[in-house]
């Protein structure tokens, strides 16, 4: 249509007809992208993974994260086939509140580990908040600049879909694939808030807690029961003027640790100061971790804990499956909202409502 301002009333002003905008994505590239998402057979994925093919590993992890039922079936087949090749790694959980310096530290620990201890390193994450923000925050490659370009590293952000239990299960399954692909060191990063730490703790051999000096967090950590699950506590940012404060915080933590019973592992957690940014004290932290692993392997606690974790995940999977089966049931989905309204309206008690729904569900199972 001719622009109204091209009428003679607006002499001297010429508005050209618009030009169609080119596609944002190069059509050639988008066809390439479609090709990349081609599904392989479970055997092909496993073959690629066992060869250490990073692209195949990434695509298999994408299958694990997918909510598509066909993808899930395929993913389970891949996981099952990878299981015999898994388990041969040291799994390290790294936790700290936002700003504690997790990504800076993982970058420093990771590069130091690969350069001095060899092997391969996978960095995974459990970040339940990513469900809300629709973008995973932890494990983002751009946050770990040196590690991201290291040929022996594999970095994967947190899965985004589902409940914390679901996100954690996917991370645990990803560990299996990474181990089958030859990653003998696994870092699992998690935010130091809420339940995600417990979930992370249930899949790692060593749980490292990153703390800062002088934030008042020292006490909070103790309150929240975090101290009981930490195998080692490290005070980051021990650089410049902060060194003395960090040392003081470390001694507070050491004192506090004496108030707790000896951990189940039989190894007293150590408290160290370091600087992730200036790369000071990094080797001491890694040594602390590997000393601990050596001790628990010798005592048999390492294997005991892994067995306990497998048991835990069996029950977790059953719980999750049962819950999903109930909540995604078509009839239950229809009944649940009116029932909730009745509870809110005081027409029925919560317990009676729950029983009615469960009875309805059980009657469908018969
Ligand atoms: P995250 O949210 O726990 O992943 O924390 P980041 O690694 O993103 O770090 C948060 C901020 O602290 C950034 O501005 C870092 O540069 C800074 N930081 C991290 N480690 C150190 C350190 O060892 N010393 C100092 N001075 N700053 C650090």
Boltz pocket constraint, residues with backbone or C-beta under 6 A from the ligand:
constraints:
  - pocket:
      binder: B
      contacts: [[A, 96], [A, 97], [A, 98], [A, 99], [A, 100], [A, 101], [A, 102], [A, 103], [A, 104], [A, 105], [A, 236], [A, 237], [A, 238], [A, 239], [A, 274], [A, 275], [A, 276], [A, 277], [A, 278]]
      max_distance: 6.0
